[in-house]
């Protein structure tokens, strides 16, 4: 998977820099072409001679090469690379990357890079646990960078805790895994619903729910990354799509969402119903703002909204894959299983509001996938991006069959 790939290996000044030599060797052995970019303090830990001998290329550290005055173009490097790995990534470099402090070649290259970026932090446990580091890593995640979590164990300080850079073999595995799925959905049309729906009461008020849309957007990004043609039909959310190959349609109510879903479903291979659709809309919607004066308390009459998943489930053709979500508070498994039948789903993704850090608004989720034959797969607590990968892996497996 790595063979022939252009990889930038960014090395910062930390004791784990010695492991970067092994990482470089593994990448070269796997057939990659590697350009090392090292920070000035990185050179205090490992010499450029060792690195250039292994990579077969001069190591870049400064903006200009001292003896010739030639300029090292971070822009060209950023365009050349298929992936950039920063290992070890120190707290300082993570902070600079998160905030655009472009004062060395490594950070300018990072800011110019168009390719996927993998960050393997390495630092002492208290530095890693500091809110500043946590916030900066969250920022990097929000830019779409992949964080390769450090392991726990004995650190250079002899303290024991989380902060050891992940072993080179596992960093290579993470990159191989990334490339192995990079086009397995090439050209597959995927329809995704996301976010809440808003059901109008009057021109200034609505009935809504707490859905942030993060899970649906993470699914759209994962599908697009793997080459799918994605139509994302979303209720009102404060999110942006990163991948240009996502065709986004914004809607407000369940009925508007249904109309768009029905149009897009006809030529979709896969449909993932991730939206938290309001079950009811307002029957006696007011055309002008409901006022407070007078003694009467307004009565809002509700009527049932269409069930979008069930509507398209009833029209599902052979070869189409329909996936639903169930966010439950109790009787989770039996409720989820009943929805598979009712909506004619191929599988359902269950998350329980009883699980801490799962469900609405959070950046993490904990899911169980239940298929139409009743088989269950339970997953641990993960970021929504990782959960999206697990769900799309399940779909890709079915397509491959
Ligand atoms: N769904 C839908 N249209 C609706 C309601 C739900 O497409 N009007 C989809 C959701 O996107 C989700 C699945 O159906 O994939 C289950 O949603 P949920 O709200 O849990 O199910 P409901 O059928 O509404 O059941 P209840 O609210 O009673 O639990």
Boltz pocket constraint, residues with backbone or C-beta under 6 A from the ligand:
constraints:
  - pocket:
      binder: B
      contacts: [[A, 193], [A, 254], [A, 273], [A, 274], [A, 275], [A, 276], [A, 277], [A, 278], [A, 279], [A, 305], [A, 306], [A, 307], [A, 308], [A, 309], [A, 310], [A, 323], [A, 324], [A, 325], [A, 326], [A, 327], [A, 339], [A, 343]]
      max_distance: 6.0
